[in-house]
Amino acid sequence: VTEFFADAEASFNDAKFVFYGYPFDGTACFRKGASKAPDEIR
């Protein structure tokens, strides 16, 4: 990973917490499209 969230300076292996986002529309029942949201939101 080359980009850090909120100026985090720890490497992946040294981090206490890791947040990972992925597109998921499993709970949408009408007008799905959340999985096509901009990557900047994740």
trRosetta pair geometry for C-beta under 8 A, 3 or more apart (Angstrom, degrees):
i j d omega theta_ij theta_ji phi_ij phi_ji
1 4 7.5 105 130 -79 111 57
1 12 6.1 118 21 -61 118 117
4 7 6.3 57 109 -138 121 15
4 8 4.5 -147 -176 56 111 80
4 9 7.1 38 -154 -74 164 33
5 8 5.6 23 63 -1 65 119
5 19 6.8 -44 41 54 169 119
8 15 7.2 26 173 -110 136 114
10 14 4.5 -133 -169 95 100 103
10 15 4.6 139 110 -82 127 68
10 16 7.7 36 95 -3 174 70
11 14 4.8 75 52 19 82 104
11 15 7.0 -128 90 -30 38 85
12 15 5.9 -43 -150 5 28 118
12 18 6.7 45 -150 -105 77 131
15 18 5.4 99 102 -68 139 84
21 41 7.8 -160 166 105 164 72
21 42 3.1 -162 91 -158 149 105
22 42 7.6 92 -49 -138 21 144
23 34 7.0 164 -153 113 79 72
23 35 3.2 85 174 -147 116 80
23 36 7.2 68 -138 -44 140 33
23 37 7.2 172 -110 32 97 86
24 27 7.7 47 131 6 98 87
24 34 7.4 -25 74 97 48 116
24 35 6.4 134 -1 -86 12 100
25 28 4.7 -47 -170 27 82 122
25 32 4.4 66 -174 -157 139 114
25 33 7.3 91 -107 1 133 17
25 34 5.5 156 -94 48 83 94
25 35 4.8 -76 -34 -23 105 111
28 31 7.2 -98 179 79 121 53
28 32 4.4 133 102 -101 138 77
28 33 7.7 -165 -179 19 171 53
28 34 6.2 174 -49 3 139 115
32 35 7.4 6 167 12 99 101
33 36 5.2 -51 -171 36 71 113
33 37 7.7 106 136 -51 72 72
34 37 5.6 -12 -170 -28 51 115
37 41 5.0 -43 144 37 124 145
37 42 7.5 129 94 -36 112 92
38 41 5.5 109 72 -10 80 95
39 42 5.8 -57 -161 36 50 108
